[in-house]
Amino acid sequence: MFRPIIGLQVLCTATASLLSAWLAGIHGAISAALGGSIGIIAGLVFVALAARSKAKSSGEALYAALRAEAVKVALMLLLLWIALATYRDVVAIGLIGSFIATVLVFTMAILVREK
């Protein structure tokens, strides 16, 4: 179910990187790629944690989903902090814009139905 979403996130990241490269040069492209990668990595961690759950009740399923979401958010914050703290030439608008776009694409997963 999440494969098309991850694909859209990769496409979104590539598009943001190309646009940022055109507007801000190589550092803009790298920043956008970092931001998109953060959203993709956090989404993959969420999917892995949610898939590992062997919930026997709706309460357990909800707990597993909330735990996976909490880990995703914490990982996003950590990776954003690392990127902003270590990449000296970061183009913040490219990083944050690409990150937000990939997170918004991931939230569309609930709208995707399996065939």
C-alpha positions in Angstrom: 0.0 0.0 0.0 2.9 2.4 0.7 5.0 1.7 -2.4 3.2 4.2 -4.6 3.5 6.8 -1.8 7.3 6.2 -1.4 7.6 6.5 -5.2 5.7 9.8 -5.1 8.0 11.0 -2.3 11.1 10.2 -4.4 9.6 11.9 -7.4 8.7 15.0 -5.2 12.2 15.0 -3.8 13.8 14.8 -7.3 11.5 17.6 -8.5 12.3 19.8 -5.5 16.0 19.2 -6.0 15.9 20.2 -9.6 13.9 23.3 -8.8 16.3 24.2 -6.0 19.3 23.6 -8.2 17.9 26.0 -10.8 17.1 28.6 -8.1 20.0 28.3 -5.6 22.6 26.1 -7.3 24.2 23.0 -6.0 23.7 23.7 -2.3 20.0 24.3 -3.0 19.8 20.9 -4.7 21.7 19.1 -1.9 19.5 20.8 0.7 16.3 19.8 -1.1 17.6 16.2 -1.4 18.4 16.1 2.3 14.9 17.4 3.2 13.2 14.9 1.0 15.4 12.1 2.3 14.4 12.9 5.8 10.7 12.6 5.0 11.3 9.4 3.1 13.5 7.8 5.8 11.0 8.7 8.5 8.1 7.3 6.4 10.0 4.0 5.9 10.6 3.7 9.6 6.9 4.3 10.3 5.9 1.6 7.8 8.5 -0.9 9.2 7.3 -0.3 12.8 3.7 -0.5 11.9 4.2 -3.7 9.9 6.0 -5.4 12.8 3.0 -5.0 15.0 1.0 -8.2 15.7 -2.0 -6.5 17.2 -4.8 -8.7 18.3 -7.3 -6.0 19.1 -8.1 -2.5 17.8 -6.6 -1.0 21.0 -3.3 -2.7 20.3 -3.4 -1.6 16.7 -4.0 2.0 17.7 -1.2 1.8 20.2 1.2 0.4 17.6 0.2 3.1 15.1 0.7 5.9 17.7 4.0 4.5 18.7 5.2 4.3 15.1 4.0 7.9 14.6 5.9 9.1 17.7 9.1 7.4 16.5 8.6 9.0 13.0 8.2 12.5 14.4 11.2 12.1 16.8 13.3 10.8 13.9 12.2 13.7 11.7 13.2 16.2 14.3 16.6 14.5 15.0 17.4 14.3 11.3 16.4 17.9 10.6 18.5 19.1 13.5 21.5 17.1 12.2 21.1 18.4 8.7 20.8 22.0 9.8 23.6 21.8 12.4 26.1 20.0 10.2 25.6 21.3 6.6 27.2 24.7 6.6 25.9 25.8 3.2 22.3 24.6 3.7 19.6 26.4 1.8 16.9 26.3 4.5 13.9 26.9 2.2 14.9 24.0 -0.1 15.5 21.7 2.9 12.3 22.6 4.7 10.2 22.9 1.5 11.2 19.5 0.3 10.7 18.0 3.7 7.2 19.4 4.1 6.3 18.2 0.6 7.3 14.6 1.3 5.5 14.6 4.6 2.3 15.8 2.9 2.7 13.1 0.3 3.0 10.5 3.0 -0.2 11.6 4.7 -2.0 10.9 1.4 -1.4 7.2 2.0 -4.8 6.9 3.7 -6.4 7.9 0.4 -4.6 5.2 -1.6 -6.6 1.9 -2.0 -5.1 -1.4 -3.0 -6.3 -2.9 -6.3 
